[in-house]
Amino acid sequence: MPLQLSKVHLTEKISGTYNESRVIRTNHYIRVVAGNGPPLYIQGGEVFSEGGPLMEEKDIPDWFWVEVCKLSDSALKVVGYEIPLEKYNAVQNLLITSEPPPPVAAGRRRR
């Protein structure tokens, strides 16, 4: 199924009412962004590029895995996505072995 950003909530009119409707299906997505690169989308357990084409795992940039590992399990469950174990482990190893960022220099703020 292609990426669908326009029909995230599908509704139907409730019969016997004037102007009420109910949500019959949801099609949630998550937009993942890092730096100045183009965003990627997760929907229906798949990863899509900004233009909408489905991306294969081998074509997904490394920054995506770092950012997607920051998401909660419940958020990933809503969009039906499971991080591949080898990608999750690679990100965890990267976080463990990377040096902490240098401390921010204290200085006086200008008004």
TORKOL-4160 file (C-alpha; in steps of 0.2 Angstrom, whole numbers, padded with zeros to 4 digits, m for minus):
111
<pt num="1" X="0000" Y="0000" Z="0000"/>
<pt num="2" X="0007" Y="0017" Z="m0004"/>
<pt num="3" X="0010" Y="0031" Z="0008"/>
<pt num="4" X="m0007" Y="0040" Z="0012"/>
<pt num="5" X="m0006" Y="0056" Z="0021"/>
<pt num="6" X="m0023" Y="0063" Z="0016"/>
<pt num="7" X="m0034" Y="0049" Z="0023"/>
<pt num="8" X="m0027" Y="0047" Z="0041"/>
<pt num="9" X="m0044" Y="0046" Z="0048"/>
<pt num="10" X="m0058" Y="0038" Z="0038"/>
<pt num="11" X="m0075" Y="0042" Z="0044"/>
<pt num="12" X="m0093" Y="0038" Z="0040"/>
<pt num="13" X="m0109" Y="0047" Z="0044"/>
<pt num="14" X="m0120" Y="0041" Z="0058"/>
<pt num="15" X="m0137" Y="0037" Z="0051"/>
<pt num="16" X="m0151" Y="0045" Z="0059"/>
<pt num="17" X="m0141" Y="0060" Z="0064"/>
<pt num="18" X="m0140" Y="0077" Z="0056"/>
<pt num="19" X="m0121" Y="0080" Z="0056"/>
<pt num="20" X="m0112" Y="0067" Z="0066"/>
<pt num="21" X="m0099" Y="0055" Z="0060"/>
<pt num="22" X="m0088" Y="0042" Z="0068"/>
<pt num="23" X="m0070" Y="0036" Z="0064"/>
<pt num="24" X="m0071" Y="0019" Z="0056"/>
<pt num="25" X="m0052" Y="0017" Z="0052"/>
<pt num="26" X="m0036" Y="0025" Z="0056"/>
<pt num="27" X="m0020" Y="0026" Z="0045"/>
<pt num="28" X="m0007" Y="0033" Z="0057"/>
<pt num="29" X="0010" Y="0038" Z="0051"/>
<pt num="30" X="0026" Y="0044" Z="0059"/>
<pt num="31" X="0037" Y="0057" Z="0051"/>
<pt num="32" X="0056" Y="0055" Z="0055"/>
<pt num="33" X="0068" Y="0069" Z="0052"/>
<pt num="34" X="0086" Y="0073" Z="0056"/>
<pt num="35" X="0097" Y="0087" Z="0051"/>
<pt num="36" X="0093" Y="0095" Z="0034"/>
<pt num="37" X="0089" Y="0079" Z="0025"/>
<pt num="38" X="0072" Y="0074" Z="0018"/>
<pt num="39" X="0060" Y="0066" Z="0030"/>
<pt num="40" X="0055" Y="0048" Z="0030"/>
<pt num="41" X="0038" Y="0041" Z="0034"/>
<pt num="42" X="0033" Y="0025" Z="0043"/>
<pt num="43" X="0015" Y="0019" Z="0039"/>
<pt num="44" X="0008" Y="0002" Z="0039"/>
<pt num="45" X="0024" Y="m0006" Z="0045"/>
<pt num="46" X="0034" Y="0001" Z="0030"/>
<pt num="47" X="0046" Y="0015" Z="0027"/>
<pt num="48" X="0043" Y="0028" Z="0014"/>
<pt num="49" X="0053" Y="0042" Z="0006"/>
<pt num="50" X="0045" Y="0060" Z="0006"/>
<pt num="51" X="0039" Y="0058" Z="m0012"/>
<pt num="52" X="0029" Y="0042" Z="m0006"/>
<pt num="53" X="0039" Y="0027" Z="m0014"/>
<pt num="54" X="0042" Y="0012" Z="m0003"/>
<pt num="55" X="0060" Y="0011" Z="0003"/>
<pt num="56" X="0070" Y="m0005" Z="0005"/>
<pt num="57" X="0079" Y="m0008" Z="0021"/>
<pt num="58" X="0096" Y="m0007" Z="0012"/>
<pt num="59" X="0092" Y="0010" Z="0005"/>
<pt num="60" X="0087" Y="0018" Z="0022"/>
<pt num="61" X="0100" Y="0030" Z="0028"/>
<pt num="62" X="0109" Y="0027" Z="0044"/>
<pt num="63" X="0102" Y="0042" Z="0053"/>
<pt num="64" X="0085" Y="0035" Z="0052"/>
<pt num="65" X="0089" Y="0020" Z="0063"/>
<pt num="66" X="0096" Y="0032" Z="0076"/>
<pt num="67" X="0080" Y="0043" Z="0076"/>
<pt num="68" X="0068" Y="0028" Z="0075"/>
<pt num="69" X="0076" Y="0020" Z="0090"/>
<pt num="70" X="0071" Y="0035" Z="0100"/>
<pt num="71" X="0053" Y="0032" Z="0098"/>
<pt num="72" X="0042" Y="0023" Z="0110"/>
<pt num="73" X="0036" Y="0005" Z="0108"/>
<pt num="74" X="0018" Y="0011" Z="0108"/>
<pt num="75" X="0021" Y="0024" Z="0094"/>
<pt num="76" X="0029" Y="0010" Z="0084"/>
<pt num="77" X="0015" Y="m0002" Z="0087"/>
<pt num="78" X="0002" Y="0011" Z="0081"/>
<pt num="79" X="0011" Y="0012" Z="0064"/>
<pt num="80" X="0014" Y="m0007" Z="0064"/>
<pt num="81" X="0033" Y="m0005" Z="0063"/>
<pt num="82" X="0046" Y="m0016" Z="0071"/>
<pt num="83" X="0064" Y="m0011" Z="0071"/>
<pt num="84" X="0075" Y="m0024" Z="0064"/>
<pt num="85" X="0085" Y="m0032" Z="0078"/>
<pt num="86" X="0102" Y="m0030" Z="0070"/>
<pt num="87" X="0099" Y="m0011" Z="0067"/>
<pt num="88" X="0093" Y="m0009" Z="0085"/>
<pt num="89" X="0109" Y="m0017" Z="0091"/>
<pt num="90" X="0120" Y="m0007" Z="0080"/>
<pt num="91" X="0112" Y="0009" Z="0087"/>
<pt num="92" X="0114" Y="0004" Z="0105"/>
<pt num="93" X="0132" Y="m0001" Z="0102"/>
<pt num="94" X="0135" Y="0016" Z="0094"/>
<pt num="95" X="0127" Y="0025" Z="0109"/>
<pt num="96" X="0138" Y="0015" Z="0121"/>
<pt num="97" X="0154" Y="0018" Z="0112"/>
<pt num="98" X="0152" Y="0036" Z="0107"/>
<pt num="99" X="0160" Y="0050" Z="0117"/>
<pt num="100" X="0148" Y="0062" Z="0127"/>
<pt num="101" X="0147" Y="0079" Z="0119"/>
<pt num="102" X="0158" Y="0093" Z="0126"/>
<pt num="103" X="0151" Y="0103" Z="0140"/>
<pt num="104" X="0142" Y="0119" Z="0134"/>
<pt num="105" X="0153" Y="0134" Z="0139"/>
<pt num="106" X="0144" Y="0145" Z="0151"/>
<pt num="107" X="0143" Y="0163" Z="0145"/>
<pt num="108" X="0134" Y="0179" Z="0147"/>
<pt num="109" X="0118" Y="0180" Z="0137"/>
<pt num="110" X="0116" Y="0196" Z="0126"/>
<pt num="111" X="0099" Y="0205" Z="0127"/>
